[in-house]
């Protein structure tokens, strides 16, 4: 009678383990658009768009600050190599 109790407990534990693994696999194999009908994914995309806009604004601001700090007079900017260097800095930051 003790053997049946042990076997029954082991079978129940393995059945629970298999159910939980199936639930985990279902969540792992689900795309973000399918999770919660895509509601959370839409919010993440909106937040990403807002952060991109803020990032581009800060990029332009800091680029302009660096440009104006390094070129007190515009004589330096008239040199093609200096203008090209600042343009490459801006492109590399994107």
C-alpha positions, -999 to +999 in steps of 0.1 A: +000+000+000+029+023+007+043+017-028+010+029-044+012+061-024+047+068-035+040+060-071+008+081-071+027+111-056+055+108-082+029+106-111+011+136-098+044+156-094+054+146-130+020+155-144+022+189-127+057+194-140+046+186-175+017+210-173+039+238-161+065+231-188+038+232-214+026+266-201+061+280-201+068+267-236+035+284-248+046+317-233+082+314-246+071+305-282+045+333-283+053+365-303+050+399-285+021+408-309+001+377-297+007+382-260-024+398-244-038+405-278-009+429-286-020+455-261+013+456-243+033+455-275+014+486-288+023+505-256+059+495-260+060+507-296+044+541-285+070+545-257+098+536-282+086+563-306+085+589-279+120+580-267+133+581-303+119+616-307+135+627-274+168+611-284+169+628-318+162+662-301+190+656-277+213+645-305+207+677-324+211+698-292+244+683-281+257+683-316+250+720-319+265+727-284+297+708-294+298+726-327+294+761-312+318+754-284+346+743-307+340+770-333+338+803-316+344+820-349+331+808-382+365+810-399+371+774-388+339+762-402+347+776-436+376+751-439+363+721-457+380+695-435+365+710-403+330+711-419+335+675-430+347+664-396+316+679-379+294+663-405+310+629-399+305+633-361+268+640-367+264+610-391+283+587-367+260+597-338+229+586-358 
